[in-house]
Amino acid sequence: MRYVIESYKKEIALLTYRIYISDSLKCLGRLDGKRYYDIYNEILRSEKISNINPEKESENIINNIKNRLRKMG
């Protein structure tokens, strides 16, 4: 479970960094267009990602970890 939490924290940190950099460049250059955050939200709302069942995905992750632990032990 710690691995999942740390992976999530890493992804959030990378997302925050990308949003910060894109917003900074947009302000400094006085550029028009979409922000990285807006594009990211559009991707999340797309049909491909919305079809994913989070419970099923979490079960798959846990089962993969269990199988690998059995192979090790």
Predicted model as a PDB file, atoms N, CA, C, CB and O in Angstrom, pLDDT in the B-factor column:
MODEL        1                                                                  
ATOM      1  N   MET A   1       0.818  -1.186   0.000  1.00 74.00           N  
ATOM      2  CA  MET A   1       0.000   0.000   0.000  1.00 74.00           C  
ATOM      3  C   MET A   1       0.866   1.255   0.000  1.00 74.00           C  
ATOM      4  CB  MET A   1      -0.933  -0.005   1.197  1.00 74.00           C  
ATOM      5  O   MET A   1       0.507   2.266  -0.603  1.00 74.00           O  
ATOM      6  N   ARG A   2       2.009   1.183   0.681  1.00 81.00           N  
ATOM      7  CA  ARG A   2       2.902   2.339   0.701  1.00 81.00           C  
ATOM      8  C   ARG A   2       3.403   2.675  -0.687  1.00 81.00           C  
ATOM      9  CB  ARG A   2       4.078   2.086   1.625  1.00 81.00           C  
ATOM     10  O   ARG A   2       3.570   3.845  -1.030  1.00 81.00           O  
ATOM     11  N   TYR A   3       3.646   1.633  -1.495  1.00 82.00           N  
ATOM     12  CA  TYR A   3       4.117   1.844  -2.862  1.00 82.00           C  
ATOM     13  C   TYR A   3       3.079   2.625  -3.665  1.00 82.00           C  
ATOM     14  CB  TYR A   3       4.422   0.494  -3.547  1.00 82.00           C  
ATOM     15  O   TYR A   3       3.425   3.537  -4.417  1.00 82.00           O  
ATOM     16  N   VAL A   4       1.817   2.268  -3.505  1.00 83.00           N  
ATOM     17  CA  VAL A   4       0.746   2.953  -4.227  1.00 83.00           C  
ATOM     18  C   VAL A   4       0.671   4.412  -3.795  1.00 83.00           C  
ATOM     19  CB  VAL A   4      -0.609   2.253  -3.991  1.00 83.00           C  
ATOM     20  O   VAL A   4       0.527   5.303  -4.632  1.00 83.00           O  
ATOM     21  N   ILE A   5       0.767   4.654  -2.509  1.00 85.00           N  
ATOM     22  CA  ILE A   5       0.703   6.025  -1.991  1.00 85.00           C  
ATOM     23  C   ILE A   5       1.887   6.844  -2.492  1.00 85.00           C  
ATOM     24  CB  ILE A   5       0.674   6.022  -0.449  1.00 85.00           C  
ATOM     25  O   ILE A   5       1.719   7.990  -2.909  1.00 85.00           O  
ATOM     26  N   GLU A   6       3.078   6.263  -2.453  1.00 87.00           N  
ATOM     27  CA  GLU A   6       4.269   6.989  -2.912  1.00 87.00           C  
ATOM     28  C   GLU A   6       4.202   7.248  -4.412  1.00 87.00           C  
ATOM     29  CB  GLU A   6       5.547   6.203  -2.571  1.00 87.00           C  
ATOM     30  O   GLU A   6       4.612   8.313  -4.873  1.00 87.00           O  
ATOM     31  N   SER A   7       3.695   6.297  -5.171  1.00 87.00           N  
ATOM     32  CA  SER A   7       3.537   6.504  -6.614  1.00 87.00           C  
ATOM     33  C   SER A   7       2.544   7.623  -6.893  1.00 87.00           C  
ATOM     34  CB  SER A   7       3.076   5.206  -7.300  1.00 87.00           C  
ATOM     35  O   SER A   7       2.750   8.441  -7.790  1.00 87.00           O  
ATOM     36  N   TYR A   8       1.473   7.650  -6.122  1.00 88.00           N  
ATOM     37  CA  TYR A   8       0.466   8.697  -6.275  1.00 88.00           C  
ATOM     38  C   TYR A   8       1.057  10.066  -5.944  1.00 88.00           C  
ATOM     39  CB  TYR A   8      -0.749   8.410  -5.378  1.00 88.00           C  
ATOM     40  O   TYR A   8       0.823  11.039  -6.661  1.00 88.00           O  
ATOM     41  N   LYS A   9       1.822  10.134  -4.857  1.00 89.00           N  
ATOM     42  CA  LYS A   9       2.451  11.396  -4.469  1.00 89.00           C  
ATOM     43  C   LYS A   9       3.411  11.883  -5.557  1.00 89.00           C  
ATOM     44  CB  LYS A   9       3.201  11.234  -3.133  1.00 89.00           C  
ATOM     45  O   LYS A   9       3.483  13.078  -5.845  1.00 89.00           O  
ATOM     46  N   LYS A  10       4.141  10.950  -6.151  1.00 91.00           N  
ATOM     47  CA  LYS A  10       5.088  11.310  -7.207  1.00 91.00           C  
ATOM     48  C   LYS A  10       4.346  11.853  -8.426  1.00 91.00           C  
ATOM     49  CB  LYS A  10       5.947  10.091  -7.604  1.00 91.00           C  
ATOM     50  O   LYS A  10       4.763  12.854  -9.010  1.00 91.00           O  
ATOM     51  N   GLU A  11       3.250  11.199  -8.811  1.00 88.00           N  
ATOM     52  CA  GLU A  11       2.466  11.669  -9.954  1.00 88.00           C  
ATOM     53  C   GLU A  11       1.861  13.035  -9.698  1.00 88.00           C  
ATOM     54  CB  GLU A  11       1.368  10.677 -10.283  1.00 88.00           C  
ATOM     55  O   GLU A  11       1.835  13.879 -10.594  1.00 88.00           O  
ATOM     56  N   ILE A  12       1.375  13.263  -8.490  1.00 89.00           N  
ATOM     57  CA  ILE A  12       0.797  14.567  -8.145  1.00 89.00           C  
ATOM     58  C   ILE A  12       1.878  15.647  -8.170  1.00 89.00           C  
ATOM     59  CB  ILE A  12       0.121  14.515  -6.749  1.00 89.00           C  
ATOM     60  O   ILE A  12       1.635  16.760  -8.635  1.00 89.00           O  
ATOM     61  N   ALA A  13       3.062  15.320  -7.673  1.00 91.00           N  
ATOM     62  CA  ALA A  13       4.159  16.291  -7.687  1.00 91.00           C  
ATOM     63  C   ALA A  13       4.545  16.645  -9.126  1.00 91.00           C  
ATOM     64  CB  ALA A  13       5.385  15.734  -6.924  1.00 91.00           C  
ATOM     65  O   ALA A  13       4.777  17.815  -9.430  1.00 91.00           O  
ATOM     66  N   LEU A  14       4.614  15.659 -10.000  1.00 90.00           N  
ATOM     67  CA  LEU A  14       4.938  15.921 -11.404  1.00 90.00           C  
ATOM     68  C   LEU A  14       3.852  16.749 -12.077  1.00 90.00           C  
ATOM     69  CB  LEU A  14       5.136  14.608 -12.159  1.00 90.00           C  
ATOM     70  O   LEU A  14       4.150  17.654 -12.855  1.00 90.00           O  
ATOM     71  N   LEU A  15       2.604  16.442 -11.780  1.00 87.00           N  
ATOM     72  CA  LEU A  15       1.490  17.194 -12.353  1.00 87.00           C  
ATOM     73  C   LEU A  15       1.539  18.647 -11.884  1.00 87.00           C  
ATOM     74  CB  LEU A  15       0.140  16.548 -11.967  1.00 87.00           C  
ATOM     75  O   LEU A  15       1.352  19.566 -12.681  1.00 87.00           O  
ATOM     76  N   THR A  16       1.787  18.851 -10.602  1.00 89.00           N  
ATOM     77  CA  THR A  16       1.879  20.203 -10.050  1.00 89.00           C  
ATOM     78  C   THR A  16       3.020  20.975 -10.703  1.00 89.00           C  
ATOM     79  CB  THR A  16       2.078  20.151  -8.525  1.00 89.00           C  
ATOM     80  O   THR A  16       2.872  22.153 -11.029  1.00 89.00           O  
ATOM     81  N   TYR A  17       4.149  20.315 -10.893  1.00 91.00           N  
ATOM     82  CA  TYR A  17       5.296  20.949 -11.530  1.00 91.00           C  
ATOM     83  C   TYR A  17       4.956  21.361 -12.961  1.00 91.00           C  
ATOM     84  CB  TYR A  17       6.507  20.003 -11.520  1.00 91.00           C  
ATOM     85  O   TYR A  17       5.266  22.478 -13.375  1.00 91.00           O  
ATOM     86  N   ARG A  18       4.331  20.477 -13.706  1.00 88.00           N  
ATOM     87  CA  ARG A  18       3.974  20.790 -15.092  1.00 88.00           C  
ATOM     88  C   ARG A  18       2.991  21.947 -15.178  1.00 88.00           C  
ATOM     89  CB  ARG A  18       3.384  19.566 -15.772  1.00 88.00           C  
ATOM     90  O   ARG A  18       3.118  22.815 -16.042  1.00 88.00           O  
ATOM     91  N   ILE A  19       2.023  21.957 -14.291  1.00 88.00           N  
ATOM     92  CA  ILE A  19       1.051  23.054 -14.278  1.00 88.00           C  
ATOM     93  C   ILE A  19       1.754  24.367 -13.944  1.00 88.00           C  
ATOM     94  CB  ILE A  19      -0.084  22.772 -13.258  1.00 88.00           C  
ATOM     95  O   ILE A  19       1.502  25.388 -14.584  1.00 88.00           O  
ATOM     96  N   TYR A  20       2.622  24.342 -12.959  1.00 90.00           N  
ATOM     97  CA  TYR A  20       3.335  25.544 -12.549  1.00 90.00           C  
ATOM     98  C   TYR A  20       4.191  26.090 -13.696  1.00 90.00           C  
ATOM     99  CB  TYR A  20       4.212  25.251 -11.323  1.00 90.00           C  
ATOM    100  O   TYR A  20       4.155  27.286 -13.986  1.00 90.00           O  
ATOM    101  N   ILE A  21       4.950  25.219 -14.341  1.00 89.00           N  
ATOM    102  CA  ILE A  21       5.830  25.641 -15.428  1.00 89.00           C  
ATOM    103  C   ILE A  21       5.017  26.180 -16.596  1.00 89.00           C  
ATOM    104  CB  ILE A  21       6.715  24.477 -15.889  1.00 89.00           C  
ATOM    105  O   ILE A  21       5.351  27.226 -17.151  1.00 89.00           O  
ATOM    106  N   SER A  22       3.954  25.479 -16.976  1.00 87.00           N  
ATOM    107  CA  SER A  22       3.159  25.944 -18.125  1.00 87.00           C  
ATOM    108  C   SER A  22       2.471  27.275 -17.817  1.00 87.00           C  
ATOM    109  CB  SER A  22       2.104  24.886 -18.513  1.00 87.00           C  
ATOM    110  O   SER A  22       2.402  28.143 -18.687  1.00 87.00           O  
ATOM    111  N   ASP A  23       1.968  27.450 -16.609  1.00 86.00           N  
ATOM    112  CA  ASP A  23       1.344  28.721 -16.235  1.00 86.00           C  
ATOM    113  C   ASP A  23       2.376  29.848 -16.195  1.00 86.00           C  
ATOM    114  CB  ASP A  23       0.646  28.594 -14.871  1.00 86.00           C  
ATOM    115  O   ASP A  23       2.091  30.970 -16.612  1.00 86.00           O  
ATOM    116  N   SER A  24       3.569  29.547 -15.694  1.00 87.00           N  
ATOM    117  CA  SER A  24       4.623  30.562 -15.631  1.00 87.00           C  
ATOM    118  C   SER A  24       5.037  31.011 -17.028  1.00 87.00           C  
ATOM    119  CB  SER A  24       5.840  30.024 -14.871  1.00 87.00           C  
ATOM    120  O   SER A  24       5.164  32.208 -17.286  1.00 87.00           O  
ATOM    121  N   LEU A  25       5.247  30.057 -17.925  1.00 84.00           N  
ATOM    122  CA  LEU A  25       5.629  30.396 -19.292  1.00 84.00           C  
ATOM    123  C   LEU A  25       4.531  31.183 -20.001  1.00 84.00           C  
ATOM    124  CB  LEU A  25       5.954  29.131 -20.078  1.00 84.00           C  
ATOM    125  O   LEU A  25       4.803  32.104 -20.771  1.00 84.00           O  
ATOM    126  N   LYS A  26       3.298  30.804 -19.726  1.00 84.00           N  
ATOM    127  CA  LYS A  26       2.180  31.509 -20.337  1.00 84.00           C  
ATOM    128  C   LYS A  26       2.127  32.962 -19.860  1.00 84.00           C  
ATOM    129  CB  LYS A  26       0.860  30.795 -20.018  1.00 84.00           C  
ATOM    130  O   LYS A  26       1.883  33.866 -20.657  1.00 84.00           O  
ATOM    131  N   CYS A  27       2.354  33.187 -18.574  1.00 85.00           N  
ATOM    132  CA  CYS A  27       2.339  34.550 -18.027  1.00 85.00           C  
ATOM    133  C   CYS A  27       3.532  35.369 -18.517  1.00 85.00           C  
ATOM    134  CB  CYS A  27       2.336  34.505 -16.496  1.00 85.00           C  
ATOM    135  O   CYS A  27       3.382  36.526 -18.910  1.00 85.00           O  
ATOM    136  N   LEU A  28       4.718  34.757 -18.491  1.00 84.00           N  
ATOM    137  CA  LEU A  28       5.917  35.481 -18.906  1.00 84.00           C  
ATOM    138  C   LEU A  28       5.871  35.860 -20.383  1.00 84.00           C  
ATOM    139  CB  LEU A  28       7.155  34.643 -18.626  1.00 84.00           C  
ATOM    140  O   LEU A  28       6.273  36.957 -20.771  1.00 84.00           O  
ATOM    141  N   GLY A  29       5.376  34.937 -21.196  1.00 81.00           N  
ATOM    142  CA  GLY A  29       5.336  35.185 -22.631  1.00 81.00           C  
ATOM    143  C   GLY A  29       4.061  35.841 -23.101  1.00 81.00           C  
ATOM    144  O   GLY A  29       3.901  36.142 -24.284  1.00 81.00           O  
ATOM    145  N   ARG A  30       3.148  36.062 -22.163  1.00 81.00           N  
ATOM    146  CA  ARG A  30       1.833  36.617 -22.505  1.00 81.00           C  
ATOM    147  C   ARG A  30       1.217  35.845 -23.668  1.00 81.00           C  
ATOM    148  CB  ARG A  30       1.949  38.119 -22.861  1.00 81.00           C  
ATOM    149  O   ARG A  30       0.773  36.421 -24.662  1.00 81.00           O  
ATOM    150  N   LEU A  31       1.206  34.541 -23.512  1.00 78.00           N  
ATOM    151  CA  LEU A  31       0.725  33.650 -24.558  1.00 78.00           C  
ATOM    152  C   LEU A  31      -0.753  33.346 -24.387  1.00 78.00           C  
ATOM    153  CB  LEU A  31       1.524  32.359 -24.561  1.00 78.00           C  
ATOM    154  O   LEU A  31      -1.282  33.335 -23.275  1.00 78.00           O  
ATOM    155  N   ASP A  32      -1.398  33.104 -25.503  1.00 81.00           N  
ATOM    156  CA  ASP A  32      -2.789  32.670 -25.485  1.00 81.00           C  
ATOM    157  C   ASP A  32      -2.824  31.157 -25.611  1.00 81.00           C  
ATOM    158  CB  ASP A  32      -3.608  33.345 -26.624  1.00 81.00           C  
ATOM    159  O   ASP A  32      -1.826  30.530 -25.967  1.00 81.00           O  
ATOM    160  N   GLY A  33      -3.951  30.591 -25.324  1.00 78.00           N  
ATOM    161  CA  GLY A  33      -4.102  29.154 -25.468  1.00 78.00           C  
ATOM    162  C   GLY A  33      -4.489  28.508 -24.159  1.00 78.00           C  
ATOM    163  O   GLY A  33      -4.687  29.163 -23.136  1.00 78.00           O  
ATOM    164  N   LYS A  34      -4.588  27.203 -24.235  1.00 81.00           N  
ATOM    165  CA  LYS A  34      -5.014  26.441 -23.067  1.00 81.00           C  
ATOM    166  C   LYS A  34      -3.857  26.228 -22.107  1.00 81.00           C  
ATOM    167  CB  LYS A  34      -5.601  25.099 -23.489  1.00 81.00           C  
ATOM    168  O   LYS A  34      -2.692  26.166 -22.498  1.00 81.00           O  
ATOM    169  N   ARG A  35      -4.216  26.118 -20.848  1.00 83.00           N  
ATOM    170  CA  ARG A  35      -3.247  25.763 -19.819  1.00 83.00           C  
ATOM    171  C   ARG A  35      -3.062  24.252 -19.819  1.00 83.00           C  
ATOM    172  CB  ARG A  35      -3.703  26.267 -18.419  1.00 83.00           C  
ATOM    173  O   ARG A  35      -3.917  23.524 -20.325  1.00 83.00           O  
ATOM    174  N   TYR A  36      -1.966  23.775 -19.263  1.00 82.00           N  
ATOM    175  CA  TYR A  36      -1.727  22.342 -19.131  1.00 82.00           C  
ATOM    176  C   TYR A  36      -2.835  21.706 -18.293  1.00 82.00           C  
ATOM    177  CB  TYR A  36      -0.340  22.073 -18.496  1.00 82.00           C  
ATOM    178  O   TYR A  36      -3.291  20.601 -18.586  1.00 82.00           O  
ATOM    179  N   TYR A  37      -3.259  22.413 -17.254  1.00 84.00           N  
ATOM    180  CA  TYR A  37      -4.321  21.922 -16.376  1.00 84.00           C  
ATOM    181  C   TYR A  37      -5.611  21.693 -17.157  1.00 84.00           C  
ATOM    182  CB  TYR A  37      -4.567  22.911 -15.229  1.00 84.00           C  
ATOM    183  O   TYR A  37      -6.293  20.692 -16.941  1.00 84.00           O  
ATOM    184  N   ASP A  38      -5.952  22.607 -18.058  1.00 84.00           N  
ATOM    185  CA  ASP A  38      -7.169  22.462 -18.858  1.00 84.00           C  
ATOM    186  C   ASP A  38      -7.087  21.245 -19.775  1.00 84.00           C  
ATOM    187  CB  ASP A  38      -7.414  23.725 -19.687  1.00 84.00           C  
ATOM    188  O   ASP A  38      -8.054  20.497 -19.917  1.00 84.00           O  
ATOM    189  N   ILE A  39      -5.942  21.057 -20.385  1.00 83.00           N  
ATOM    190  CA  ILE A  39      -5.753  19.905 -21.277  1.00 83.00           C  
ATOM    191  C   ILE A  39      -5.821  18.608 -20.478  1.00 83.00           C  
ATOM    192  CB  ILE A  39      -4.398  20.005 -22.026  1.00 83.00           C  
ATOM    193  O   ILE A  39      -6.423  17.629 -20.917  1.00 83.00           O  
ATOM    194  N   TYR A  40      -5.203  18.611 -19.309  1.00 82.00           N  
ATOM    195  CA  TYR A  40      -5.216  17.424 -18.445  1.00 82.00           C  
ATOM    196  C   TYR A  40      -6.648  17.062 -18.046  1.00 82.00           C  
ATOM    197  CB  TYR A  40      -4.354  17.665 -17.181  1.00 82.00           C  
ATOM    198  O   TYR A  40      -7.017  15.888 -18.056  1.00 82.00           O  
ATOM    199  N   ASN A  41      -7.453  18.066 -17.696  1.00 82.00           N  
ATOM    200  CA  ASN A  41      -8.849  17.802 -17.334  1.00 82.00           C  
ATOM    201  C   ASN A  41      -9.651  17.271 -18.509  1.00 82.00           C  
ATOM    202  CB  ASN A  41      -9.501  19.063 -16.802  1.00 82.00           C  
ATOM    203  O   ASN A  41     -10.518  16.416 -18.323  1.00 82.00           O  
ATOM    204  N   GLU A  42      -9.385  17.755 -19.708  1.00 83.00           N  
ATOM    205  CA  GLU A  42     -10.076  17.243 -20.890  1.00 83.00           C  
ATOM    206  C   GLU A  42      -9.763  15.766 -21.101  1.00 83.00           C  
ATOM    207  CB  GLU A  42      -9.684  18.051 -22.136  1.00 83.00           C  
ATOM    208  O   GLU A  42     -10.640  14.977 -21.452  1.00 83.00           O  
ATOM    209  N   ILE A  43      -8.519  15.410 -20.887  1.00 80.00           N  
ATOM    210  CA  ILE A  43      -8.120  14.007 -21.041  1.00 80.00           C  
ATOM    211  C   ILE A  43      -8.825  13.143 -19.999  1.00 80.00           C  
ATOM    212  CB  ILE A  43      -6.583  13.855 -20.916  1.00 80.00           C  
ATOM    213  O   ILE A  43      -9.304  12.053 -20.313  1.00 80.00           O  
ATOM    214  N   LEU A  44      -8.889  13.626 -18.765  1.00 76.00           N  
ATOM    215  CA  LEU A  44      -9.549  12.857 -17.705  1.00 76.00           C  
ATOM    216  C   LEU A  44     -11.031  12.657 -17.986  1.00 76.00           C  
ATOM    217  CB  LEU A  44      -9.372  13.551 -16.365  1.00 76.00           C  
ATOM    218  O   LEU A  44     -11.601  11.626 -17.630  1.00 76.00           O  
ATOM    219  N   ARG A  45     -11.644  13.628 -18.613  1.00 77.00           N  
ATOM    220  CA  ARG A  45     -13.074  13.548 -18.892  1.00 77.00           C  
ATOM    221  C   ARG A  45     -13.395  12.781 -20.163  1.00 77.00           C  
ATOM    222  CB  ARG A  45     -13.646  14.923 -18.988  1.00 77.00           C  
ATOM    223  O   ARG A  45     -14.566  12.557 -20.468  1.00 77.00           O  
ATOM    224  N   SER A  46     -12.389  12.381 -20.897  1.00 77.00           N  
ATOM    225  CA  SER A  46     -12.631  11.662 -22.144  1.00 77.00           C  
ATOM    226  C   SER A  46     -13.257  10.298 -21.848  1.00 77.00           C  
ATOM    227  CB  SER A  46     -11.315  11.494 -22.943  1.00 77.00           C  
ATOM    228  O   SER A  46     -13.169   9.787 -20.732  1.00 77.00           O  
ATOM    229  N   GLU A  47     -13.872   9.739 -22.842  1.00 59.00           N  
ATOM    230  CA  GLU A  47     -14.576   8.465 -22.681  1.00 59.00           C  
ATOM    231  C   GLU A  47     -13.630   7.322 -22.357  1.00 59.00           C  
ATOM    232  CB  GLU A  47     -15.353   8.138 -23.937  1.00 59.00           C  
ATOM    233  O   GLU A  47     -14.000   6.403 -21.626  1.00 59.00           O  
ATOM    234  N   LYS A  48     -12.419   7.364 -22.887  1.00 62.00           N  
ATOM    235  CA  LYS A  48     -11.489   6.264 -22.665  1.00 62.00           C  
ATOM    236  C   LYS A  48     -11.170   6.098 -21.176  1.00 62.00           C  
ATOM    237  CB  LYS A  48     -10.202   6.495 -23.457  1.00 62.00           C  
ATOM    238  O   LYS A  48     -11.175   4.978 -20.666  1.00 62.00           O  
ATOM    239  N   ILE A  49     -10.901   7.163 -20.502  1.00 58.00           N  
ATOM    240  CA  ILE A  49     -10.531   7.075 -19.093  1.00 58.00           C  
ATOM    241  C   ILE A  49     -11.764   6.882 -18.220  1.00 58.00           C  
ATOM    242  CB  ILE A  49      -9.766   8.331 -18.660  1.00 58.00           C  
ATOM    243  O   ILE A  49     -11.683   6.222 -17.184  1.00 58.00           O  
ATOM    244  N   SER A  50     -12.893   7.437 -18.612  1.00 57.00           N  
ATOM    245  CA  SER A  50     -14.084   7.314 -17.783  1.00 57.00           C  
ATOM    246  C   SER A  50     -14.630   5.884 -17.775  1.00 57.00           C  
ATOM    247  CB  SER A  50     -15.156   8.275 -18.271  1.00 57.00           C  
ATOM    248  O   SER A  50     -15.417   5.530 -16.897  1.00 57.00           O  
ATOM    249  N   ASN A  51     -14.221   5.064 -18.738  1.00 67.00           N  
ATOM    250  CA  ASN A  51     -14.669   3.677 -18.785  1.00 67.00           C  
ATOM    251  C   ASN A  51     -13.903   2.779 -17.822  1.00 67.00           C  
ATOM    252  CB  ASN A  51     -14.535   3.145 -20.185  1.00 67.00           C  
ATOM    253  O   ASN A  51     -14.293   1.632 -17.608  1.00 67.00           O  
ATOM    254  N   ILE A  52     -12.841   3.274 -17.252  1.00 68.00           N  
ATOM    255  CA  ILE A  52     -12.037   2.490 -16.328  1.00 68.00           C  
ATOM    256  C   ILE A  52     -12.727   2.453 -14.967  1.00 68.00           C  
ATOM    257  CB  ILE A  52     -10.606   3.073 -16.207  1.00 68.00           C  
ATOM    258  O   ILE A  52     -13.140   3.481 -14.430  1.00 68.00           O  
ATOM    259  N   ASN A  53     -12.839   1.247 -14.428  1.00 74.00           N  
ATOM    260  CA  ASN A  53     -13.446   1.066 -13.114  1.00 74.00           C  
ATOM    261  C   ASN A  53     -12.337   1.115 -12.058  1.00 74.00           C  
ATOM    262  CB  ASN A  53     -14.241  -0.285 -13.039  1.00 74.00           C  
ATOM    263  O   ASN A  53     -11.477   0.234 -12.031  1.00 74.00           O  
ATOM    264  N   PRO A  54     -12.345   2.124 -11.196  1.00 73.00           N  
ATOM    265  CA  PRO A  54     -11.255   2.247 -10.211  1.00 73.00           C  
ATOM    266  C   PRO A  54     -11.150   1.062  -9.260  1.00 73.00           C  
ATOM    267  CB  PRO A  54     -11.441   3.502  -9.405  1.00 73.00           C  
ATOM    268  O   PRO A  54     -10.049   0.674  -8.869  1.00 73.00           O  
ATOM    269  N   GLU A  55     -12.294   0.482  -8.886  1.00 79.00           N  
ATOM    270  CA  GLU A  55     -12.253  -0.665  -7.977  1.00 79.00           C  
ATOM    271  C   GLU A  55     -11.588  -1.856  -8.645  1.00 79.00           C  
ATOM    272  CB  GLU A  55     -13.667  -1.042  -7.514  1.00 79.00           C  
ATOM    273  O   GLU A  55     -10.788  -2.556  -8.025  1.00 79.00           O  
ATOM    274  N   LYS A  56     -11.917  -2.085  -9.906  1.00 81.00           N  
ATOM    275  CA  LYS A  56     -11.328  -3.204 -10.634  1.00 81.00           C  
ATOM    276  C   LYS A  56      -9.829  -2.980 -10.818  1.00 81.00           C  
ATOM    277  CB  LYS A  56     -12.019  -3.387 -12.004  1.00 81.00           C  
ATOM    278  O   LYS A  56      -9.040  -3.914 -10.674  1.00 81.00           O  
ATOM    279  N   GLU A  57      -9.435  -1.757 -11.133  1.00 80.00           N  
ATOM    280  CA  GLU A  57      -8.021  -1.445 -11.310  1.00 80.00           C  
ATOM    281  C   GLU A  57      -7.247  -1.627 -10.008  1.00 80.00           C  
ATOM    282  CB  GLU A  57      -7.853  -0.017 -11.823  1.00 80.00           C  
ATOM    283  O   GLU A  57      -6.130  -2.144 -10.016  1.00 80.00           O  
ATOM    284  N   SER A  58      -7.837  -1.205  -8.892  1.00 83.00           N  
ATOM    285  CA  SER A  58      -7.143  -1.366  -7.614  1.00 83.00           C  
ATOM    286  C   SER A  58      -7.006  -2.847  -7.258  1.00 83.00           C  
ATOM    287  CB  SER A  58      -7.891  -0.616  -6.494  1.00 83.00           C  
ATOM    288  O   SER A  58      -5.982  -3.264  -6.717  1.00 83.00           O  
ATOM    289  N   GLU A  59      -8.030  -3.635  -7.558  1.00 86.00           N  
ATOM    290  CA  GLU A  59      -7.940  -5.079  -7.315  1.00 86.00           C  
ATOM    291  C   GLU A  59      -6.852  -5.704  -8.172  1.00 86.00           C  
ATOM    292  CB  GLU A  59      -9.287  -5.760  -7.597  1.00 86.00           C  
ATOM    293  O   GLU A  59      -6.124  -6.580  -7.707  1.00 86.00           O  
ATOM    294  N   ASN A  60      -6.734  -5.263  -9.415  1.00 84.00           N  
ATOM    295  CA  ASN A  60      -5.680  -5.778 -10.293  1.00 84.00           C  
ATOM    296  C   ASN A  60      -4.296  -5.455  -9.749  1.00 84.00           C  
ATOM    297  CB  ASN A  60      -5.831  -5.202 -11.699  1.00 84.00           C  
ATOM    298  O   ASN A  60      -3.405  -6.303  -9.781  1.00 84.00           O  
ATOM    299  N   ILE A  61      -4.110  -4.249  -9.253  1.00 85.00           N  
ATOM    300  CA  ILE A  61      -2.812  -3.854  -8.688  1.00 85.00           C  
ATOM    301  C   ILE A  61      -2.482  -4.708  -7.474  1.00 85.00           C  
ATOM    302  CB  ILE A  61      -2.815  -2.361  -8.301  1.00 85.00           C  
ATOM    303  O   ILE A  61      -1.365  -5.210  -7.351  1.00 85.00           O  
ATOM    304  N   ILE A  62      -3.441  -4.871  -6.585  1.00 87.00           N  
ATOM    305  CA  ILE A  62      -3.215  -5.664  -5.374  1.00 87.00           C  
ATOM    306  C   ILE A  62      -2.949  -7.122  -5.727  1.00 87.00           C  
ATOM    307  CB  ILE A  62      -4.424  -5.560  -4.426  1.00 87.00           C  
ATOM    308  O   ILE A  62      -2.062  -7.742  -5.139  1.00 87.00           O  
ATOM    309  N   ASN A  63      -3.696  -7.680  -6.672  1.00 88.00           N  
ATOM    310  CA  ASN A  63      -3.477  -9.068  -7.078  1.00 88.00           C  
ATOM    311  C   ASN A  63      -2.104  -9.259  -7.710  1.00 88.00           C  
ATOM    312  CB  ASN A  63      -4.560  -9.509  -8.053  1.00 88.00           C  
ATOM    313  O   ASN A  63      -1.459 -10.282  -7.480  1.00 88.00           O  
ATOM    314  N   ASN A  64      -1.650  -8.295  -8.499  1.00 87.00           N  
ATOM    315  CA  ASN A  64      -0.314  -8.388  -9.087  1.00 87.00           C  
ATOM    316  C   ASN A  64       0.759  -8.388  -8.012  1.00 87.00           C  
ATOM    317  CB  ASN A  64      -0.076  -7.235 -10.061  1.00 87.00           C  
ATOM    318  O   ASN A  64       1.727  -9.145  -8.094  1.00 87.00           O  
ATOM    319  N   ILE A  65       0.592  -7.548  -7.010  1.00 87.00           N  
ATOM    320  CA  ILE A  65       1.557  -7.502  -5.908  1.00 87.00           C  
ATOM    321  C   ILE A  65       1.551  -8.818  -5.144  1.00 87.00           C  
ATOM    322  CB  ILE A  65       1.242  -6.331  -4.955  1.00 87.00           C  
ATOM    323  O   ILE A  65       2.611  -9.344  -4.804  1.00 87.00           O  
ATOM    324  N   LYS A  66       0.368  -9.352  -4.874  1.00 89.00           N  
ATOM    325  CA  LYS A  66       0.266 -10.635  -4.166  1.00 89.00           C  
ATOM    326  C   LYS A  66       0.938 -11.753  -4.949  1.00 89.00           C  
ATOM    327  CB  LYS A  66      -1.200 -10.990  -3.909  1.00 89.00           C  
ATOM    328  O   LYS A  66       1.662 -12.566  -4.374  1.00 89.00           O  
ATOM    329  N   ASN A  67       0.701 -11.800  -6.260  1.00 88.00           N  
ATOM    330  CA  ASN A  67       1.319 -12.837  -7.087  1.00 88.00           C  
ATOM    331  C   ASN A  67       2.833 -12.734  -7.088  1.00 88.00           C  
ATOM    332  CB  ASN A  67       0.802 -12.753  -8.508  1.00 88.00           C  
ATOM    333  O   ASN A  67       3.523 -13.752  -7.031  1.00 88.00           O  
ATOM    334  N   ARG A  68       3.350 -11.538  -7.151  1.00 86.00           N  
ATOM    335  CA  ARG A  68       4.807 -11.363  -7.146  1.00 86.00           C  
ATOM    336  C   ARG A  68       5.406 -11.741  -5.794  1.00 86.00           C  
ATOM    337  CB  ARG A  68       5.173  -9.914  -7.492  1.00 86.00           C  
ATOM    338  O   ARG A  68       6.506 -12.289  -5.732  1.00 86.00           O  
ATOM    339  N   LEU A  69       4.689 -11.450  -4.717  1.00 87.00           N  
ATOM    340  CA  LEU A  69       5.173 -11.841  -3.388  1.00 87.00           C  
ATOM    341  C   LEU A  69       5.176 -13.351  -3.241  1.00 87.00           C  
ATOM    342  CB  LEU A  69       4.309 -11.208  -2.286  1.00 87.00           C  
ATOM    343  O   LEU A  69       6.095 -13.914  -2.647  1.00 87.00           O  
ATOM    344  N   ARG A  70       4.150 -14.017  -3.782  1.00 88.00           N  
ATOM    345  CA  ARG A  70       4.132 -15.496  -3.736  1.00 88.00           C  
ATOM    346  C   ARG A  70       5.304 -16.075  -4.490  1.00 88.00           C  
ATOM    347  CB  ARG A  70       2.822 -16.046  -4.318  1.00 88.00           C  
ATOM    348  O   ARG A  70       5.920 -17.037  -4.033  1.00 88.00           O  
ATOM    349  N   LYS A  71       5.626 -15.501  -5.652  1.00 87.00           N  
ATOM    350  CA  LYS A  71       6.757 -15.999  -6.435  1.00 87.00           C  
ATOM    351  C   LYS A  71       8.082 -15.821  -5.700  1.00 87.00           C  
ATOM    352  CB  LYS A  71       6.815 -15.290  -7.780  1.00 87.00           C  
ATOM    353  O   LYS A  71       8.992 -16.641  -5.817  1.00 87.00           O  
ATOM    354  N   MET A  72       8.168 -14.721  -4.934  1.00 84.00           N  
ATOM    355  CA  MET A  72       9.399 -14.460  -4.189  1.00 84.00           C  
ATOM    356  C   MET A  72       9.551 -15.418  -2.999  1.00 84.00           C  
ATOM    357  CB  MET A  72       9.420 -13.007  -3.698  1.00 84.00           C  
ATOM    358  O   MET A  72      10.660 -15.838  -2.669  1.00 84.00           O  
ATOM    359  N   GLY A  73       8.429 -15.756  -2.363  1.00 74.00           N  
ATOM    360  CA  GLY A  73       8.474 -16.542  -1.134  1.00 74.00           C  
ATOM    361  C   GLY A  73       8.213 -17.944  -1.370  1.00 74.00           C  
ATOM    362  O   GLY A  73       8.215 -18.739  -0.431  1.00 74.00           O  
TER     363      GLY A  73                                                      
ENDMDL                                                                          
END                                                                             
